[in-house]
Amino acid sequence: MNNNNIKHNILVSNLMEDYNPQALAKGIAKRVKARRLELNLTQSALSKRSGVSLGSLQRFENQSEISLKSLLKIAVALNATEEFKQLFSKVNYQSISDVIKNQENKTRQRGRKND
């Protein structure tokens, strides 16, 4: 396999991770565990601090499965709420024409696509 094929495969792999919910969840779980260990907390200590059951925390770290409510509780306990505040925030404008175009459009109350 030549260098270009290797680079292409790595790029495709990275893109698939960006758009794969399971890969995203796994990455979040890995970062939560890393933050917990940075703070020198045991799973039990984080469980108590966050109010999330030990079993839920263990399942999250091992299988990347957790409810949004529990994930938010863990984020609060780990002082990592800023990332959630930015989730789904408005798009940054690239030019003044983008700002004008946005102001001309009404804020949507409903979506139209059923896909």
C-alpha positions in Angstrom: 0.0 0.0 0.0 1.5 3.4 -0.9 1.6 6.5 1.1 -1.4 8.1 -0.6 -3.6 5.1 0.1 -2.6 5.1 3.7 -3.4 8.8 4.1 -6.7 8.4 2.3 -7.7 5.5 4.6 -6.8 7.5 7.7 -8.8 10.5 6.4 -11.8 8.3 5.6 -11.5 6.6 9.0 -11.5 10.0 10.8 -14.5 11.2 8.8 -16.4 8.1 9.7 -15.7 8.7 13.4 -17.0 12.2 13.1 -20.4 11.0 11.7 -20.8 7.8 13.6 -22.9 8.2 16.8 -21.3 5.1 18.5 -17.7 6.5 17.8 -18.7 9.9 19.1 -20.1 8.3 22.3 -17.0 6.2 22.7 -14.8 9.3 22.4 -16.9 11.2 25.0 -16.7 8.3 27.4 -13.0 8.1 26.9 -12.6 11.8 27.6 -14.8 11.6 30.7 -12.7 8.8 32.1 -9.5 10.7 31.3 -10.9 13.8 33.1 -12.0 11.6 36.1 -8.5 10.2 36.3 -6.9 13.7 36.0 -8.9 14.6 39.1 -7.7 11.4 40.8 -11.3 10.3 41.3 -12.5 6.7 41.6 -15.6 5.7 39.7 -17.3 5.5 43.1 -16.3 9.0 44.1 -17.5 10.4 40.8 -20.7 8.5 41.2 -21.3 10.1 44.6 -20.2 13.5 43.4 -22.5 13.5 40.4 -25.5 11.6 41.7 -25.2 9.0 38.9 -25.3 5.4 40.0 -22.0 3.5 40.0 -23.5 1.0 37.5 -24.5 3.7 35.1 -21.0 5.3 35.3 -19.3 1.9 34.7 -21.6 1.1 31.8 -20.8 4.5 30.3 -17.0 4.1 30.6 -17.1 0.5 29.3 -19.9 0.5 26.8 -20.4 4.3 26.0 -24.1 4.1 27.0 -25.7 6.7 29.2 -28.7 9.0 29.4 -28.4 12.6 28.6 -29.4 13.6 32.1 -26.7 11.4 33.7 -24.1 12.7 31.2 -25.0 16.3 32.2 -24.7 15.4 35.9 -21.3 14.0 35.3 -20.3 17.1 33.3 -21.3 19.3 36.2 -19.3 17.1 38.6 -16.3 17.3 36.4 -16.7 21.0 35.8 -17.1 20.5 32.0 -20.4 22.2 31.3 -19.0 24.8 28.9 -18.8 22.2 26.1 -22.5 21.6 26.5 -23.4 25.3 26.4 -21.8 25.5 22.9 -23.5 22.4 21.6 -26.0 23.3 18.8 -25.1 27.0 19.2 -25.7 29.4 16.3 -23.3 29.3 13.4 -20.4 31.8 13.4 -20.8 34.2 10.5 -18.1 34.4 7.8 -19.1 37.8 6.4 -21.4 40.7 6.9 -23.6 39.4 4.1 -24.2 36.2 6.1 -25.4 38.4 9.0 -27.7 40.4 6.7 -29.1 37.2 5.1 -29.8 35.7 8.6 -31.6 38.9 9.7 -33.8 38.8 6.6 -34.9 35.3 7.4 -37.5 34.8 10.1 -36.6 32.4 13.0 -38.2 29.1 12.0 -40.8 27.8 14.3 -41.1 24.4 12.6 -39.1 22.3 10.2 -40.5 21.2 6.8 -38.4 18.1 6.0 -39.7 14.7 7.0 -36.5 12.8 6.0 
